[in-house]
Amino acid sequence: MKVLSITTFIKCAICGKRQAKILCDMPVGRGKNLHIKNDRENSFKEWTITCDKAVCEKCSVEVNSGIHFCKDCLSKLKG
């Protein structure tokens, strides 16, 4: 049996040239859904929705340790 090797190369959403290795962490909203625990007990779970634009290392800015924003989101913050 022959095994195929597939590599995924996602281009940067900003420059379109380099390989995207980072997803933008800029918060863009909040999400909520029903979390069913059992027949008597239910609750809502909330989470932060982030931009998630795939960008390369040159088109991202590290704003804190492990937190990256894309240049588009950073320009929105600067106004």
N, C-alpha and C positions, 0 to 999 in steps of 0.2 A: 504494500500500500504506500502511495506517495503522499507525503505531508507537505502542504503548501505553507510557506512563510509569508504572512501578510503584515506589512508595516503601514501604519497610518501616519500621514504627514498632513497636519492641519496648518494651513497658512494663517499668518497673523491677520486679524480683522482690521488693523490700522494700516500697516505698510503693504501687506499682501505679498511680501517677499520671503520673510524668514519663517521658521517653524514656530508655531504657537506652543508655548509650554506653560502658560499661566492663564488662569481665569480671573477676570476682574471681580474684586470683592466689594465694590461700591454698592451700598444698600439702595434699592429702588422701590421697596414696598414691603408690606407684611402679608403673609398668607395665613389662612386658618382652615382647619378641617376637623371633622368629627372623629374622635378617637373612641372606638367602642371597646370597652374593657370587658364587660360581661352583660348579662340580661338586665341588671339593675343599675349599673353604674356606667355612665358615659361622660366624656369630657371633650373640650375643644383643645387642640394643640395649635400653637402659633409658631411661626418661623419667619426669619428675615429672607426676603427675596433679593438676590444680588444680580448685578448686571450680567455676569458670567460671559462676557465677551472674551474670546480666545485671542490672546496677544503674545507677542514674542517678548523676550527679556528687555530689548531696547525700547519697545513701545509701552512698557509698563513702568510705573513709579511705585517703589516700596514706601508706603506711608507709615508703616510700623512693622515690627518684626513678624514676617510671614503674611502681611496684609498688603495687597497690591491693587492699584487702581490703573485703569487704562487711561491713555492721554485724553480721550473724549470726555470721560467722567471728570477727570481732573480739570479740564477747561470749563466744564459746567460749574464746578465749585468756585473757580476763580472769578466767574461771571464775566 
